[in-house]
């Protein structure tokens, strides 16, 4: 008798992008004059909480990249970073102290005041 309620394959939750974040990437692509630019997000060790987010614009896909799209904008994340970003939402925030990309990450157990580093 087999138990069909258990699955040996776990599907990685997607990464989502808000409309504000997509609009900001579109603006940055236009400023750079390159419509092929994608928002690359990477997680690396460091920061005040253990891991930190890195954001860059890139027009090249690597073999281990996963892509997510919204409103004609592509977000690129490598497989290792995706292990820590599954289910996260990328937003673009404009406040009096500045404007920045922000990640709401359900995998983070805590984050620091700067918002660019987190712990799991």
C-alpha positions as CSV (number, residue, x, y, z in Angstrom):
1,X,0.0,0.0,0.0
2,X,1.5,3.3,-1.0
3,X,0.9,6.7,0.5
4,X,0.1,9.1,-2.3
5,X,-0.2,12.1,0.0
6,X,3.6,12.4,0.2
7,X,5.7,13.7,-2.7
8,X,9.3,13.0,-3.2
9,X,9.6,16.2,-5.3
10,X,9.2,19.6,-3.7
11,X,8.6,22.4,-6.1
12,X,10.5,25.6,-5.4
13,X,8.2,28.6,-4.6
14,X,8.4,31.3,-7.1
15,X,9.9,34.8,-6.6
16,X,7.5,37.6,-7.4
17,X,8.1,41.2,-8.5
18,X,5.8,44.1,-7.6
19,X,4.6,46.5,-10.3
20,X,6.7,49.3,-8.6
21,X,9.8,47.1,-8.9
22,X,9.1,46.3,-12.5
23,X,8.6,49.9,-13.4
24,X,11.9,50.9,-11.7
25,X,13.8,48.2,-13.7
26,X,12.1,49.6,-16.9
27,X,13.3,53.1,-16.0
28,X,16.8,51.9,-15.4
29,X,16.9,50.0,-18.7
30,X,15.8,53.1,-20.5
31,X,18.4,55.2,-18.8
32,X,21.1,52.6,-19.8
33,X,19.7,52.4,-23.3
34,X,19.6,48.6,-23.1
35,X,16.2,46.9,-23.2
36,X,17.9,43.5,-22.6
37,X,18.9,44.3,-19.1
38,X,17.5,42.1,-16.3
39,X,17.5,42.6,-12.6
40,X,19.9,40.1,-11.1
41,X,19.5,39.2,-7.4
42,X,22.1,37.2,-5.5
43,X,22.5,36.2,-1.9
44,X,26.0,36.0,-0.4
45,X,27.4,35.5,3.0
46,X,28.0,38.6,5.0
47,X,26.1,41.7,6.2
48,X,25.2,42.2,9.8
49,X,22.8,39.3,9.9
50,X,24.7,36.5,8.1
51,X,23.5,36.9,4.5
52,X,23.1,39.9,2.3
53,X,21.2,40.7,-0.9
54,X,23.0,41.9,-4.0
55,X,21.2,43.7,-6.9
56,X,22.7,44.4,-10.3
57,X,21.6,44.9,-13.9
58,X,22.7,42.1,-16.3
59,X,22.1,41.2,-19.9
60,X,23.6,37.7,-19.7
61,X,22.0,34.4,-18.5
62,X,24.1,31.8,-16.9
63,X,23.6,28.0,-16.9
64,X,22.3,28.0,-13.3
65,X,19.9,31.0,-13.6
66,X,16.2,30.9,-12.9
67,X,14.1,33.7,-14.4
68,X,10.9,35.3,-13.3
69,X,8.9,37.9,-15.3
70,X,6.4,40.7,-14.7
71,X,5.3,43.5,-17.0
72,X,8.1,42.8,-19.5
73,X,10.8,42.8,-16.9
74,X,12.9,39.7,-16.1
75,X,14.4,39.0,-12.7
76,X,17.4,36.5,-12.7
77,X,18.4,34.5,-9.6
78,X,21.0,31.7,-9.5
79,X,19.9,28.3,-8.1
80,X,21.9,28.6,-4.8
81,X,20.4,32.1,-4.0
82,X,17.0,30.8,-4.9
83,X,17.2,28.3,-2.1
84,X,17.1,31.3,0.3
85,X,14.7,33.4,-1.8
86,X,11.8,31.0,-2.6
87,X,8.5,32.7,-2.0
88,X,10.0,36.2,-1.6
89,X,8.6,39.4,-3.1
90,X,10.8,42.1,-4.7
91,X,9.5,45.6,-4.3
92,X,10.9,49.1,-5.0
93,X,10.4,51.6,-2.2
94,X,10.7,55.3,-2.3
95,X,11.1,57.1,1.1
96,X,12.5,60.3,2.3
97,X,15.7,58.6,3.2
98,X,16.1,57.2,-0.3
99,X,14.8,54.7,-2.8
100,X,15.8,51.1,-3.0
101,X,14.8,47.6,-3.9
102,X,13.4,45.7,-0.9
103,X,12.9,41.9,-0.5
104,X,10.1,40.5,1.7
105,X,11.6,37.1,2.3
106,X,9.5,34.5,4.2
107,X,12.6,32.4,4.7
108,X,14.3,35.1,6.8
109,X,14.1,34.6,10.5
110,X,15.4,38.1,11.2
111,X,16.8,41.1,9.3
112,X,18.8,44.1,10.2
113,X,17.8,47.7,10.2
114,X,19.4,48.4,6.8
115,X,17.1,45.9,5.2
116,X,19.9,44.4,3.0
117,X,20.9,41.6,5.2
118,X,19.1,38.7,6.9
119,X,19.4,35.5,8.9
120,X,17.7,32.1,8.3
